[in-house]
Amino acid sequence: MSDVLVPSETPDGNVSPAKPHQPGVRWLRWLVVLAALLLLIALGGFVALPSLIQSKLPQWVEAQLKRKASIGEIRINPFSLRVEARDFRLAEANGQPFAGFAGLVVDLEWSSLTRRAWHFSAIRLTEPQGLLDIAPDGRIHLAQLLADLTRDAPREKSGDLPRVVIDALVLERGRADFADRRAGYANALAPLDLQLTHFSTLPQDKGPYTFSASTARGGVLRWKGEISMNPLSASGVVSGSALSLPELAAYVKPYTAAQVATGKLGFELPYRVAYREGVLDAIVEAATLKLEELSLKGPGAAEPFLAVSALTVDKVNADYAKRELLRIT
C-alpha cells in the first residue's frame, strides 16, 4: 500500500508539497494509550484498592455489624487476579475475639468470562480461628452476626444458585472453639483441616472433600465423601475415635445424677443426604458405635457403680424420611 500524501500550508499561505503520512506514528499513539491504561490498572490494583480496603473495612464492620475488625497486609494483582490478605481479626464490640485468619489466598481465573461462572483455581485459608458461643439464655452469637449481616440486604426471589467453580478449596491448621455456657461445656477442635476439590454449583457437578480435626483431649473427627450443590446432595462417611465422654457429660446432667468418670467414644456413619423440592432424604447405612473404658459414678462416690470395658453396636441403619432406626443382625 502506498503512503497517503497530505498537503500542508506554509506560514505565508502557500501550499507546500504533500508529505507522506507515517503509519508508525499511529501505532506509537496506540502504544502510549495502552501503556497509560496498563499503568492505571496497575496503580489501582497494586496500590489504591488494597489501601482502600484496609481503611474502609474496619469502618464498615463497625457501622454495619457493630463489631471491630482489623486486617494486615493486602495484595492484589489485577493481571493474575490474585488476592492475598493477612492477619484478619473480627471481635465483638467488647473486644472478645470472634473469628480471624492468618492468611487468605484467592486465585480467580480469566476463564470466568467465557464460562459464565465465577471460576477460582484455588482458595486457601491458613490458620483460621472461630468461636461458637452459646449464651446462658440459649442465644447463639453466630446467628446474631448473620442476622446483622443480612439485616439491610435486599430480599431476592428464590432461584438458581450463583454459578461458582472452585478447583481447590483448602483450609489448613485451623482452630474452632466451642463454648456452651448454658450447659457448662467447652472444647476446641485443633488442628482443623479441610480439602475440597472441584467444588461447583453448576448442575450435576460433584466434588470430593476431606475433613479432619482433633479435639483438645486427643479425639479425632474425620469426614470424607462427595458433595453436589445443584441439586443439593452429599454422600460419604463421618467418623470419630477416642472422643472423651467426660467432656460431653455436661449434656446429660439435666437427666441423671450419675457422673461419667471415664470413657471413650468411637463411631462411623456412612450416609447419603439429598434435598430436592423442599424434601430432605437422609439415610445412614451400616453405622458403628463403640464405647471403651466407660465408668459411671454416683454423686460423691469414690468407686464407679458401672464399668464397661468395651461395647460395640454395629450394622445400624436409619432412614429420616421413613422415621426408621434399626439394627441388622
Helices and strands as residue ranges (DSSP letters): E 5-9, E 15-20, H 23-42, I 43-48, H 49-64, E 68-70, E 74-77, E 82-91, E 97-108, H 112-115, E 118-126, E 129-134, H 141-150, E 164-180, E 185-200, E 207-215, E 220-229, E 232-244, H 245-248, G 249-251, E 259-276, E 279-297, E 306-319, E 324-327
